[in-house]
């Protein structure tokens, strides 16, 4: 079991402990969101330092594309490219999974689409936003990882057999995701603005339309449908949030949102199928 799977299990245990009666959930919903807001604001004000080491042409191209420094001074994330080859070594205190990464083509597009996501996936979670703030090259990869982390957590919440437990916790979790994405794009939202944006994004997604798409793939109710809705809704909200900040605060159009919902529903089906396989294996 990888460390991120352990964190999801820890999150499940913590969620079960914090859930109470429906009345308590209603009262605590606002408090949970405000607590998430304060904690996230504090955690996203730092910037990470990335270093690319080595004298090879590949090292020079990676450093130029990413904007990384060429020495180790103060670096928390270090990419060693010592000689032409088919791998690079990722180390540093910001790295959770230290080790070698396969090195493919080093043009900017390939580095952004292939190497950047694998670097991001290997990092400690608290270094995701600081890396994006310091190096815009990694923004999309960081946001994709944040979205998937939160989608997995909300799928776990959706699968809990506690009536009424999902919405307050999911909303707080999605609020945290929106704040993290905003921070990755260098924007610090007020609490009021964060709440307003969360409402606008939720309305734009169209939860009824999303539910219909999810139920096309998972027609049977119960924990599977709830988990799929939690996963798909969080994916859709996260991706709409990324586009909102990438496009200078422009809302996503109806046709594009339909495509986002459809993709999220299909991915939710795959995730729930994997959850079922894990349950059978217990």
HUCORDA-V690456 format. One record per backbone hydrogen bond with DSSP energy under -0.5 kcal/mol. NH is the residue of the N-H (numbers start at 1). CO is the residue of the C=O. E is the energy in kcal/mol with one decimal. If there is no record, write none. Layout:
BEGIN
NH|CO|E  NH|CO|E
END
This chain:
BEGIN
6|2|-2.0  7|3|-2.0  8|4|-1.7  9|5|-2.1  10|6|-2.5  11|7|-2.6  12|8|-2.2  13|9|-2.2  14|10|-2.7  15|11|-2.5  16|12|-2.4  17|13|-1.9  18|14|-1.8  19|15|-1.2  25|21|-2.2  26|22|-2.4  27|23|-2.3  28|24|-2.5  29|25|-1.4  30|26|-0.6  31|27|-0.6  32|28|-3.3  33|29|-2.0  34|30|-2.4  35|31|-2.7  36|32|-2.5  37|33|-2.2  38|34|-2.4  39|35|-2.5  40|36|-2.6  41|37|-2.4  42|38|-1.9  43|39|-1.7  44|40|-1.0  44|41|-0.6  45|42|-0.8  48|130|-1.7  51|77|-2.5  52|69|-2.6  53|51|-0.5  53|79|-2.8  55|82|-0.5  56|81|-0.8  60|56|-1.9  61|57|-2.4  62|58|-2.4  63|59|-2.5  64|60|-2.3  65|61|-2.4  66|62|-2.5  67|63|-2.1  68|63|-0.8  69|50|-2.2  75|72|-2.3  76|49|-1.6  77|49|-1.8  78|91|-3.0  79|51|-2.9  80|78|-0.6  80|89|-3.2  81|53|-3.2  81|79|-0.6  88|101|-2.5  89|80|-2.0  90|99|-3.1  91|78|-2.7  91|89|-0.5  94|76|-2.6  95|92|-1.7  96|94|-0.5  96|122|-2.0  97|122|-2.3  98|96|-0.9  99|90|-1.8  101|88|-3.2  103|86|-2.5  104|102|-0.6  111|107|-2.4  112|108|-2.3  113|109|-2.3  114|110|-2.5  115|110|-0.9  116|111|-3.0  118|114|-1.0  119|115|-2.3  120|116|-2.6  121|117|-2.3  122|118|-1.0  122|119|-0.7  123|120|-1.5  124|94|-2.7  127|124|-2.0  128|125|-1.6  131|127|-1.7  132|128|-2.0  133|129|-2.8  134|130|-1.8  135|131|-2.3  138|135|-2.4  139|136|-1.8  142|138|-2.8  143|139|-2.8  144|140|-2.4  145|141|-1.8  146|142|-2.5  147|143|-2.7  148|144|-2.2  149|145|-2.5  150|146|-2.3  151|147|-2.5  152|148|-2.4  153|149|-1.8  154|150|-2.4  155|151|-1.9  156|152|-1.9  157|153|-2.1  158|154|-2.4  159|155|-1.4  160|157|-1.6  162|160|-1.4  165|162|-2.2  169|165|-0.9  170|166|-3.1  171|167|-2.8  172|168|-1.9  173|169|-2.3  174|170|-3.0  175|171|-2.4  176|172|-2.1  177|173|-2.1  178|174|-2.5  179|175|-2.2  180|176|-2.4  181|177|-2.5  182|178|-2.5  183|179|-2.5  184|180|-2.3  185|181|-1.3  185|182|-0.5  186|183|-2.0  187|182|-2.8  189|187|-0.6  194|190|-2.5  195|191|-2.3  196|192|-2.3  197|193|-2.7  198|194|-2.3  199|195|-2.0  200|196|-2.5  201|197|-2.8  202|198|-2.4  203|199|-2.3  204|200|-2.2  205|201|-1.9  206|202|-1.2  210|206|-2.4  211|207|-2.7  212|208|-2.1  213|209|-1.9  214|210|-2.7  215|211|-2.5  216|212|-0.8  217|213|-0.8  217|214|-1.0  218|214|-2.1  226|222|-2.0  227|223|-2.9  228|224|-2.4  229|225|-2.3  230|226|-2.2  231|227|-2.4  232|228|-3.2  233|229|-2.6  234|230|-1.4  235|231|-2.3  236|232|-2.8  237|233|-2.3  238|234|-2.6  239|235|-2.6  240|236|-2.2  241|237|-2.1  242|238|-2.1  243|239|-1.9  244|240|-2.0  245|241|-2.1  246|242|-2.7  247|243|-2.0  248|245|-1.2  249|244|-2.7  250|244|-0.7  257|253|-2.4  258|254|-2.0  259|255|-1.7  260|256|-2.1  261|257|-2.7  262|258|-2.4  263|259|-2.4  264|260|-2.4  265|261|-2.6  266|262|-2.0  267|263|-2.3  268|264|-2.2  269|265|-1.8  270|266|-1.7  271|267|-2.2  272|268|-2.7  273|269|-2.2  274|270|-1.7  275|271|-2.0  276|272|-2.5  277|273|-2.0  278|274|-2.0  279|275|-2.2  280|276|-2.4  281|277|-1.6  282|278|-0.6  282|279|-1.0
END
